[in-house]
Amino acid sequence: MRYVYISLIVVVTAVVLLFKIQNFDAVTVSLFGAGITMPTSLLIIVVYTLGMVTGSALLGLLRGWVKGAMRQGG
């Protein structure tokens, strides 16, 4: 099972590196008059990371609401 995990990590790393190499074109993102130029791959990684952070924060918030409702109702 250990070799499966290692090979999976190697494959995912290779795919990420290939993605990074092939998407090196610059893109400009503008918001409220401010703009930033960065490679497409970096933009996608930043947006993905922000999505993971907000998703986990929302999940934690919902868990807290459910636990609070269970305490009051139970």
C-alpha distances in whole Angstrom, upper triangle without the diagonal:
4,5,5,7,9,10,11,13,14,15,17,19,20,21,23,25,26,27,29,31,32,33,35,38,40,41,43,43,46,46,50,51,49,47,44,43,39,37,35,32,32,34,31,29,32,32,29,28,32,30,27,30,32,30,28,32,33,30,31,35,35,33,36,38,37,36,40,41,40,41,45,44,43
4,5,5,6,9,10,11,12,14,16,17,19,20,21,23,24,26,27,29,30,32,33,37,39,40,42,41,45,45,49,50,47,45,42,41,37,35,34,30,31,33,30,27,30,31,28,27,30,30,27,29,32,30,28,31,33,31,31,35,35,33,36,38,37,37,40,42,40,42,45,45,44
4,5,5,6,8,10,10,12,14,15,16,18,20,21,22,24,26,27,28,30,32,35,37,39,41,41,44,45,49,50,47,45,42,40,36,34,33,29,30,32,30,27,30,31,28,28,31,30,28,30,33,31,30,33,35,32,33,37,37,35,38,41,40,40,43,44,43,45,48,48,47
4,5,5,6,9,10,10,12,14,15,16,18,20,21,22,24,26,27,28,31,34,36,37,39,39,42,43,47,48,45,43,40,39,35,32,31,27,28,30,27,25,28,29,25,26,29,28,25,28,31,28,27,31,32,30,31,35,35,33,36,39,37,37,41,42,41,43,46,46,45
4,5,5,6,9,10,10,12,14,15,16,18,20,21,22,24,26,27,29,32,34,35,37,37,40,40,44,45,43,40,37,36,32,30,29,25,26,28,25,23,25,26,23,22,26,25,22,25,28,26,24,28,29,27,28,32,32,30,33,36,35,35,38,40,39,40,44,44,43
4,5,5,6,9,10,11,12,14,15,16,18,20,21,23,24,26,27,31,33,34,37,36,40,41,44,45,42,40,37,35,31,29,28,24,25,28,25,22,25,27,24,23,27,26,24,26,29,27,26,30,32,30,31,34,34,33,36,39,38,38,41,43,42,43,46,47,46
4,5,5,6,9,10,11,12,14,15,16,18,20,21,23,24,26,30,32,33,36,36,39,41,44,45,42,40,37,35,31,28,27,24,25,27,25,22,26,27,24,24,27,27,24,27,30,28,28,31,33,31,32,36,36,35,38,40,39,40,43,44,43,45,48,48,48
4,5,5,6,8,10,11,12,14,15,16,18,20,21,22,25,28,30,31,33,33,37,38,41,42,40,37,34,33,29,26,25,21,23,25,22,20,23,24,20,21,24,23,21,24,27,25,24,28,29,27,29,32,32,31,34,37,36,36,40,41,40,42,45,45,44
4,6,5,6,9,10,11,12,14,15,16,18,20,21,23,26,28,29,31,31,35,36,39,40,37,35,32,30,27,24,23,19,20,22,20,17,21,22,19,19,22,22,20,22,25,24,23,26,28,27,28,31,32,31,34,36,35,36,39,40,40,42,45,45,45
4,6,5,6,9,10,11,12,14,15,16,18,20,22,25,27,29,32,32,35,37,40,41,38,35,32,30,26,24,23,19,20,23,21,19,22,23,20,21,24,24,22,25,28,27,26,30,31,30,31,35,35,34,37,39,39,40,43,44,44,46,48,49,48
4,5,5,6,9,10,11,12,14,15,16,18,20,24,26,27,30,31,34,36,39,40,38,35,32,30,26,23,21,18,20,22,19,18,21,22,19,20,24,23,22,25,27,26,26,29,31,29,31,34,34,34,37,39,39,40,43,44,43,45,48,48,48
4,5,5,6,9,10,10,12,14,15,16,19,22,24,25,27,27,31,32,36,37,34,31,28,27,23,20,19,15,17,19,16,14,18,19,16,16,20,20,18,21,23,22,22,26,27,26,28,31,31,31,34,36,36,37,39,41,40,43,45,45,45
4,5,5,6,9,10,10,12,14,15,17,20,22,24,26,27,30,32,35,36,33,30,27,25,21,19,18,14,15,18,16,14,17,19,16,16,20,20,19,21,24,24,24,27,28,28,29,32,33,33,35,37,37,38,41,42,42,44,47,47,47
4,5,5,6,9,10,11,12,14,16,19,22,23,27,27,31,33,37,37,34,31,28,26,22,19,18,14,16,19,17,15,19,20,18,19,23,23,22,24,27,26,27,30,31,31,32,35,36,36,38,40,40,41,44,45,46,48,50,50,50
4,5,5,6,9,10,11,12,15,18,20,21,24,25,29,30,34,35,32,29,26,24,20,17,16,12,15,17,14,13,17,18,16,17,21,20,20,23,25,24,25,28,29,29,31,33,34,34,37,39,39,40,43,44,44,46,48,49,49
4,5,5,6,9,10,11,12,16,18,19,22,22,26,27,31,32,29,26,23,21,17,14,13,9,11,14,11,10,14,15,13,14,18,18,17,20,22,22,23,25,27,27,29,31,32,32,35,37,37,38,41,42,42,44,47,47,48
4,5,5,6,9,10,11,15,17,19,22,23,27,29,32,32,30,26,23,21,17,14,13,10,12,15,13,12,15,17,16,17,20,21,20,23,25,25,26,28,30,30,32,34,35,36,38,40,40,42,44,45,46,48,50,51,51
4,5,5,6,9,10,14,17,18,22,23,27,29,33,33,30,27,24,21,18,14,13,10,13,16,14,14,17,19,17,19,22,22,22,25,27,27,28,30,32,32,34,36,37,37,40,42,42,43,46,47,48,50,52,52,53
4,6,5,6,9,12,14,15,19,20,24,26,30,30,27,24,21,18,15,11,10,7,10,12,10,11,14,15,14,16,19,19,19,22,24,24,25,28,29,29,31,33,34,35,38,39,39,41,43,44,45,47,49,50,50
4,6,5,6,10,12,14,17,18,22,24,28,28,25,22,19,16,12,9,8,5,8,11,10,10,13,15,14,15,18,19,19,22,24,24,25,28,29,30,32,34,35,36,38,39,40,42,44,45,46,48,50,51,51
4,6,6,9,12,15,18,20,24,27,30,30,27,24,20,17,14,10,10,8,11,14,13,13,16,18,18,19,22,23,23,25,28,28,29,31,33,33,35,37,38,39,42,43,44,45,47,49,50,52,54,54,55
4,6,8,12,14,18,19,23,26,30,29,27,23,20,17,14,10,9,8,12,14,13,14,17,18,18,20,22,23,24,26,28,28,30,32,33,34,36,38,38,40,42,43,44,46,48,49,50,52,54,54,55
4,6,9,10,14,16,19,22,26,25,23,20,17,14,11,7,6,5,9,10,10,11,14,15,15,17,19,20,21,24,25,26,27,29,30,31,34,35,36,38,40,41,42,44,45,47,48,50,51,52,53
4,6,9,13,15,19,22,25,24,22,18,15,12,9,5,6,6,8,10,11,12,14,16,17,18,20,22,23,25,26,27,29,31,32,33,35,36,38,39,41,42,44,45,47,48,50,51,53,54,55
4,7,10,13,17,20,23,22,20,16,14,10,8,5,6,8,10,11,12,14,16,17,18,20,21,22,24,26,27,28,30,32,33,34,36,37,39,40,42,43,45,46,48,49,51,53,54,55,56
4,7,10,13,17,20,19,16,13,10,6,5,4,6,9,9,9,12,14,14,15,18,19,20,21,24,25,26,27,29,30,32,33,35,36,38,40,41,42,44,45,47,48,50,51,53,54,55
4,7,10,13,17,16,14,10,8,6,6,6,6,10,10,8,11,13,13,14,16,18,18,19,22,23,24,25,28,28,29,31,33,34,35,37,39,40,41,43,44,45,47,49,50,51,53
4,7,10,13,12,10,6,5,4,7,9,9,12,12,9,12,15,14,14,17,19,18,20,23,23,23,25,28,28,29,31,33,33,35,37,38,39,41,43,44,45,47,49,49,50,52
4,7,10,10,8,5,5,6,8,11,10,13,12,9,12,14,12,12,15,17,15,17,20,20,20,22,25,25,25,28,30,30,31,34,35,35,37,40,40,41,43,45,46,47,49
4,7,6,6,4,7,9,11,14,14,17,15,12,15,17,15,14,18,19,17,19,22,22,21,23,26,26,26,29,30,30,32,34,35,35,38,40,40,41,44,45,46,47,49
4,6,5,6,9,12,14,17,17,19,17,14,16,18,15,14,18,19,16,18,21,20,19,22,24,23,24,27,28,27,29,32,33,33,35,37,37,38,41,42,43,44,46
4,6,8,12,15,17,20,20,23,21,18,20,22,19,18,21,22,19,21,24,23,21,24,27,25,25,29,30,29,31,34,34,34,36,39,38,39,42,43,43,45,47
4,7,10,13,16,20,20,23,21,18,21,23,20,19,23,24,21,23,26,25,24,27,30,28,29,32,33,32,34,37,37,37,40,42,42,43,46,47,47,48,51
4,7,10,14,17,18,20,18,16,19,20,17,17,21,21,19,21,24,23,23,26,28,27,28,31,32,31,33,36,36,36,39,41,41,42,45,46,46,48,50
4,7,10,13,14,17,15,13,16,18,15,16,19,20,18,20,23,23,22,25,28,27,28,31,32,32,34,36,37,37,40,42,42,43,46,47,48,49,51
4,7,10,12,14,12,10,14,15,13,14,17,18,17,19,22,21,22,24,26,26,27,30,31,31,33,36,36,37,40,41,42,43,46,47,48,49,51
4,7,9,12,10,9,13,14,13,14,17,18,18,20,23,23,23,26,28,28,29,32,33,33,35,37,38,39,41,43,44,45,47,49,50,51,53
4,6,8,7,7,10,11,11,12,15,16,16,18,20,21,22,24,26,27,28,30,31,32,34,36,37,38,40,42,43,44,46,48,49,50,52
4,6,5,6,9,10,11,13,14,16,17,19,20,21,23,24,26,27,29,30,32,33,35,36,38,39,41,42,44,45,47,48,50,51,52
4,5,5,6,9,10,11,12,14,15,16,18,20,21,22,24,26,27,28,30,31,33,34,36,37,39,41,42,43,45,47,48,49,50
4,5,5,6,9,10,11,12,14,15,17,18,20,21,23,24,26,27,29,30,31,33,35,36,37,39,41,42,43,45,47,48,49
4,5,5,6,9,10,11,12,14,15,17,18,20,21,23,24,26,27,29,30,32,33,35,36,38,39,41,42,44,45,46,47
4,5,5,6,9,10,11,12,14,15,16,18,20,21,22,24,26,27,28,30,32,33,34,36,37,39,40,42,44,45,46
4,5,5,6,9,10,10,12,14,15,16,18,20,21,22,24,26,27,28,30,31,33,34,36,37,39,41,42,43,44
4,6,5,6,9,10,11,12,14,15,17,18,20,21,23,24,26,27,29,30,31,33,35,36,37,39,41,42,43
4,5,5,6,9,10,11,12,14,15,17,18,20,21,23,24,26,27,29,30,32,33,35,36,38,39,40,42
4,5,5,6,9,10,11,12,14,15,16,18,20,21,22,24,26,27,28,30,31,33,34,36,37,38,40
4,5,5,6,9,10,10,12,14,15,16,18,20,21,22,24,26,27,28,30,31,33,35,36,37,38
4,5,5,6,9,10,11,12,14,15,17,18,20,21,23,25,26,27,29,30,32,33,35,36,37
4,5,5,6,8,10,11,12,14,15,16,18,20,21,23,24,26,27,29,30,32,33,34,36
4,5,5,6,8,10,10,12,14,15,16,18,20,21,22,24,26,27,28,30,32,32,34
4,6,5,6,9,10,10,12,14,15,16,18,20,21,22,24,26,27,29,30,31,32
4,5,5,6,9,10,11,12,14,15,17,19,20,21,23,24,26,27,29,30,31
4,6,5,6,9,10,10,12,14,15,16,18,20,21,22,24,26,27,28,30
4,5,5,6,9,10,11,12,14,15,16,18,20,21,22,24,26,27,28
4,5,5,6,9,10,10,12,14,15,16,18,20,21,23,24,26,26
4,5,5,6,9,10,11,12,14,15,17,18,20,21,23,24,25
4,5,5,6,9,10,11,12,14,15,16,18,20,21,22,24
4,5,5,6,9,10,11,12,14,15,16,18,20,21,22
4,5,5,6,9,10,11,12,14,15,17,19,20,21
4,5,5,6,9,10,11,12,14,16,17,18,20
4,5,5,6,9,10,11,12,14,15,16,18
4,5,5,6,9,10,10,12,14,15,16
4,5,5,6,9,10,11,12,14,15
4,6,5,6,9,10,11,12,14
4,5,5,6,9,10,10,12
4,5,5,6,9,10,10
4,5,5,6,9,10
4,5,5,6,8
4,6,5,5
4,6,5
4,6
4
